Amino acid sequence: MKQEPMSEHHDLTSTVNLAMHHGTPDRLSRPLTISSRATSLQNFHTASSGDTTVADGDVEMNGACNMNGEREIETAAADPEDAMQVLGRDSRQLIRAVQKLKELNINATLPSLPTFVVVGDQSAGKSSIIEAVCDISVPRDQGTCTRCPFQITTSSASHDEWVCTVTLHNTHAYNPTSARVGKNAPDYDRWTKQQKMDVLDFAVVRDKGDLQDVLRRAQLAILNPHQPQQDFLHGDPHANTKVGFSPNTVSLEIVGPGLPELSFVDLPGAINVHEDGEDYLVAFVEKLIKTYLRDAKTLVLLACSADQDVENSTAFRYVSQCKALPRCLGVLTKPDLVGPSRHGLLQRILRGDAFKLRDHHAWFVTKQLTQEDLDAGATRCAARDLEDRFFAGEPWATTLTHHSPRFGTAKLQAAISFELSQHIRREIPDLAARVQARIDIVSTELEGFPELAKSASHTVTMESLALVQAVQGHLRGDGLNNGFRNDYRTLLYALRSELKSRRLVVKLGTPGYVMQSICLESDDEGDADDATPMQSPDETPSKKRKANDGGRAGRTPQATKIFASRTPGSGRVEKRTKAVVEQEKLMLDLDRLSEMYTSGSIYGLPGQFNPKVTEDIIARSQVGWEAVVRETLNSIKDLLVKMLVQVHGGSLANRRRTLLYAAAAEAIETYFDALWDQGHERIMQSLACEKHKPITYNTSMGTKVDEIKHKLRYDRLSARISEHNDSLEAKGAKIKNPATEADRLKQRADLESKLKTDEYGRFIGAVASALAYYDVASDHLVDNVAKQLEYSLFFAIDQGLDETLRTALRATDEGYCAHLLEQDTAVEAHRARLQGEKGRLNAALQELNGLRQVARQQGRGSSAQV
């Protein structure tokens, strides 16, 4: 029958049973021991389950220590394969892979990795648990031993050498004068987090007998900030400390034959009071412990003394407050101190009825060596035999025998290994996703760096060519690079419109005509009704009462200012408002026009006008041209410069930190400025020629004059009709609108023949020549500006920029090109850091991908076992 896969949170008893019965030899009940000298088990025939346990927990490092070796734990070397089988092949691969991720030093991407943190009250026996599980020996003086975090990592080695590398990880700086911070603040009281962790290689230990002394000195260095830490390798190992506790870490990386692949953090024991009355240290230790407990990727091993009430455990309270109970395993220490009266409570704890952790079977019980055993020189192999002997007695083998799969250090070690591997398996997808996201970011940033050139000359030539081609594409408007061309065309059309708006305006209303008042009581009402209305074809009756255009405003002093212009060459031309443009227009009413032509005539024959008057009118209407052209050229220059800057920056973006970037910009700027000055001079010279004297051989000029003359006369007649209609309305006449267009035209022709001859008619015909020439000349000027820019500037850049750049950049000089391509030192260092990080990230991703395969295989194996 097909078996269902095992739940991630299944009974830990089943976990241990699986570890004990599937491929694990009988010696599993005895954890790995490592020693340089052997001691016979017969030396401990007096040890029994009734022995009193002392100092089975955190010990004081600054107390007396026997440095002569009497208290060193000497054990017989064990078979490495035994300890490795405790973990199982798949679990070992998972845990070892996480160790490799830590070694890659990608903390920014993976600030935390699956690990175990060991917490407990002062002297609860947690350090003894770590000694038993990880096969290391720590100083065992009286009192509190752990005053800073100890990161302990063990790995199996194929060789026979045992090596422990001790490093100091300084993540915080001590500042005794800093303000105190609250529990939720990011920093610890009197400590400030550094932007970068300082790592000091403290010592490499090859003799396990020396480890206790080195650890004592390492912690002494951590607890004496502002002093050279390396100095503490020598001198008094029991010197005073400047601080009571520290958030900085002592790291132990132990490699040896048969060691399990595990990672633990041993934290200072939870305290309620400090022996020196330093209350702030109590809060400091609390915050330190809770910082680790709040990490969701951290599993917790809670050590509690079996003879103490768990509800009074400060460490248990911290675990609960940090919501870490679902991630917590518990271990009861010092079971030899438990009397019969507490057996019932012990039963409830082991069943999960009291002080429940992650599930009903998360509490273990271990028995470590007593102080007498240590003094007698007990080996760790003997310690496990003594532990087996202890749990074979009352009440463990009788009343509590149902919970025996959770008695003993070996069972705890198997459970920890299983839980850690399961936890790693759950975290693999998230870890891989975070690594891949960082790889993408780093790869994108590296793409911003130029490739290292094999031939500097060839690289400079190709970079220059790419820049030139990009500029050419924008100048020509190729494909999607038409933004510049569209904006340039808009500016030229705006120039044409601006010139047209400055054309001479002739006011066609009769000078002196004043709007008539409407007569409400007329004696000639009948005659008025019979009057023939003379309505302008361009006006409706509703428009006729508007102010008349033909008043004598032109004769007032204000209107005698016919034009206004800026002084040529007065500097940068500001963009003029519509009101200013209107003021600069040449505007003439019919009286002023008549006066100019009459007074300017030098001929004795009637009806003949001096052509100099027409030329003068043309010249006056062109006064504002220079300012308009300069303003347009400034806008075109700004547009062109903007395009060149953008193209240069985009094409050489990867070379931004090189001399090539600046050298290319300088060459383009110099070349452009020279071309612009030449083209600008030609355009302004062409403008001066245009304004010098009205000249045209355009044969269509006569036709254009006739068209304008016809339009002026038509509009003049319309103005006269509008004026007459206003007069009729003022007398009370009713204006009859023609029914059809044909009626309107007939009515207009009839009324035109009845009106008096227009005294201004011949002057209107004369000014038509000035207006026609203005139109021709303004169009010619716009075309000439466009042609000069196309040839003198755009075409010159298109044809000459390539050679200009290659010459300025000395593209054939290999040495100079190499100099141009040199990166800023800081930039190259940053590139190297990114490349190194990417390599580590790729290695991490490869490791994680391998973990996925291992996890799938382990999942299938667990299902088969179930």
Secondary structure, DSSP 8 states (H G I E B T S, - for coil): -------TT--HHHHHHHHHHSS--GGGGS-----SS---GGGGTT--TT----S-S---TTS---TTSTT--------HHHHHHHH-HHHHHHHHHHHHHHHTT-TTT-S--SEEEEEEBTTSSHHHHHHHHHT------SS---SS-EEEEEEE-SSS--EEEEEEEEEEEE-TTS----TTSSS-TTEEEEEEEEEEEEEEE-SGGGHHHHHHHHHHHHTSTTS-GGGGGSS-TT---S-S--S-EEEEEEEETT---EEEEE---B-SS-TT--HHHHHHHHHHHHHHHT-TTEEEEEEEETTS-GGG-HHHHHHHHTT-GGGEEEEEE-GGG--GGGHHHHHHHHHTSSS--SSTT-EEE-----HHHHHTT--HHHHHHHHHHHHTSTTTTTTTGGGGGGBSHHHHHHHHHHHHHHHHHHHHHHHHHHHHHHHHHHHHHHHTS----SSHHHHHHHHHHHHHHHHHHHHHT-TT--HHHHHHHHHHHHHHHHHHHTS-EEE-S-TT-------SS-TTHHHHHTS-----TT--GGGTTS--TTSGGGGSGGGG-------TTSSS-----HHHHHHHS-EEEHHHHHHHHHHT---SSTT---HHHHHHHHHHHTTTHHHHHHHHHHHHHHHHHHHHHHHHHHHTGGGTTBHHHHHHHHHHHHHHHHHHHHHHHHHHHHHHHHHH------TTHHHHHHHHHHHHHHHHHHHHHHHHHHHHHHTT------SSHHHHHHHHHHHHHHS---TTHHHHHHHHHHHHHHHHHHHHHHHHHHHHIIIIIIIHHHHHHHHHHHHHTTTT-HHHHHHHH-B-HHHHHHHHHHHHHHHHHHHHHHHHHHHHHHHHHHHHHHHHH-
